Amino acid sequence: MEQGGITFRDALLFCTLQVRPQPPTMVLRFVLQAGSFFPTSSFSFVSCAFFVLSLGVPLTIDLNADVGESFGAYSIGCDAALMRSITSASIAAGFHGGDPSVLRDTIRMAKAHGVAIGAHPGFPDLAGFGRREIRVTPRDAEDFVLYQVAAVAGVAAAEGATLQHVKPHGALYNMAARDAALASAIARGVAAIDGSLILYGLPNSELLKAGRAAGLRVAAEGFADRAYEGDGSLTPRRNAGSIIDDPAVVVSRAVRLVKEHVVVAVDGTTRTLHVDTICIHGDTPGADEIAAKLRAGLEAAGVSVKPVGETLKLGN
């Protein structure tokens, strides 16, 4: 049966692909909106809608952590324990944390646990752990991002692994969320290494816009262990309550974010955020326990936890 040049089979396939990661309520909303393209008497489109809803439409999310940030005599985080719960690992490359041996060991751990590997480039600020804002030129940013991504990709290749994504660290990440020139420089550095890489960033940020403009796939990231401001940005770490380390609170907020696309800000307002991945910071106190309970809580709520590269659509 064909209506307006679109067959029932085409409509069914289109609806299934478009709404697959969404909850049933959003599926129904999409189908009803899409129904405007069909005659109101179209039984075939109604059949399509009910078929899509009957699929169960599983929710999926990626659970990532920033790891590999120990260096020399200094141990940061609990990477080995985190690997049992996360699906993607963002690994430091020596600028804000990490060193060559830690980088290689972390890649080996990720590979052994089936965890997707990503690069975690930061400002050249070991003393400040990459969490201090530094003013750099776009050329400098592009070059040091390219350098760090290449380091992680090279060591991964030596270990028989590939890179899935890139997630800027700390101040570099937060500045790129609002600074279009810096965001574009980061995206160029990533794309120069591999145009198939996925760039992580805050929802609706300049970083995600720049990634798309550079031809990269992008993943909107939410944070389970961080508080949010009313504008959707992360609460500065210097503010009281910026870090959330109560596992029960973390799980509750994350499940609501994934299923309802809502987060409560520090001022009591709610923000709508659509995310593809959720982060647990490796240096958050008790990160391994939080990650384990978070994964268990998500799965108990009917959310499938998978690497973002397995679920993100091409050309997003």
ABEGO torsion letter per residue (X at the ends): XBBGGBBAAAAAAAAAAAAAABBAAAAAAAAAAAAAABBAABAAAAAAAAAAAAAGGBBBBBBBBBBGABBEABBBEBAAAAAAABABBBBBAGAABEBAAAAAAAAAAAAAAGBBBBBBBBBBBAAAGGABBBBBBAAAAAAAAAAAAAAAAAAAAAAGBBBABBBBBEAAAAAAAABAAAAAAAAAAAAAABAABBBBBBBGBAAAAAAAAAGBBBBBBBBAABBBBAAGBBBBAABBGABBABAAAAAAAAAAAAAAGBBBBAAGBBBBBBBABBBBBAABBGAAAAAAAAAAAAAAAGBBBBBAAAABBBGX
